[in-house]
Amino acid sequence: MRIRKILGRVVKENITHSVAKLENDRYAVGQLALGQTVEMDAQFDTLDAAFEHWLATLPLHTKPAQWECSDEHEAQP
């Protein structure tokens, strides 16, 4: 499936690491460009799953503690 929109990216030492939305409303992570085709086994069903994978695979040597994901942004009952 082809990439429809790049949702975000980080550039580190000439490596671009992106999260993208596909034409089939699924998501992809990696070194991506608009219009690029992504194989089915590299697609994610949800943005949350794609983001978690993107964060875990960022091209950094060590990830600062403040980069850890949390659910604090979700609405409280």
HELIX and SHEET records of a PDB file:
HELIX    1   1 MET A   40  ALA A   42  5                                   3    
HELIX    2   2 LEU A   47  ALA A   56  1                                  10    
HELIX    3   3 ALA A   65  TRP A   67  5                                   3    
SHEET    1   A 4 ILE A   3  LYS A  12  0                                        
SHEET    2   A 4 ILE A  15  LEU A  22 -1                                        
SHEET    3   A 4 TYR A  27  GLY A  30 -1                                        
SHEET    4   A 4 GLN A  43  PHE A  44 -1                                        
END                                                                             
